[in-house]
Amino acid sequence: MAANPPARGTARLPLPAATLLLTAVYAAGAVVALLLGDPAQRLVGLGVVAVTAARLAARRAVRRGAAPWS
């Protein structure tokens, strides 16, 4: 059997509610750490923001069809 190629312009699936909730919690914690924390907590807050942004960007790239290693 031949596989049918995926249709172009297929609708993107929205982010799951759990992903959105977790992203919002991480972002809120990072903002609090950046505003109220000591230097070590600010550094951790920046790390959380960087990792969260990277994970969302990777998820978006995978949804577009790019290989995760590209």
N, C-alpha and C positions, 0 to 999 in steps of 0.2 A: 504494500500500500504506500502510496506517495503522501507525504505530509503536505498539508495545505500551508502556504506561507501566511504569516499574520497580516491582517489587513492594515493598510497604512492609515494613520489618523485615528487609531483606536483611542478611546477615552482613557485618560489616566485615572487610576484608582486613587481615591482620596486617602490621606493618612488616617490610620485607625485612631479612634478616640483615645486609646491608652497611650499612643505615641504623642499625641497632642497634649494630653494631660501631663505626662512625664516631662515633656519639653518645657511646658509652662512652669512646673515645679522647679526644674533645674534653673530656668532663667530667673525665677523669683529669688531662689536661694543665692544665685550668683550676684544679683543686684544688691541684695541685703549685705552680702559679704563685701562687695566693692564699696558700698556706702558707709557701712558701720564697722567693718572688720579691721583688725590690725594688719600689718603688711603680709604676714603669712596667709591669712584668710583671704586677702585681696588676690594674692597669687593663685590660690586654689580656685577662687571665683573666676579668674581669667582662664584657668585651665578648663573649668567646667564649660565656659562659653565656647572655647576653642573646640573641645571634644564634641559638644552638642552640635555645633555648626558643621563640623566635619562629618558626623554621622548623618545629619540631614542631607548634606550635599552628596554623600555616597549613596544614600537611599534614592535620591532623585536621579542620579546617574544610572543606577540599576533599573529604575522604572523606565528610563528612556531607552533601555536596551543595551547600554554599554556594558562591557565586561567589568567586573569589580576591580580588576588589576590594571585596567587601562587608564 
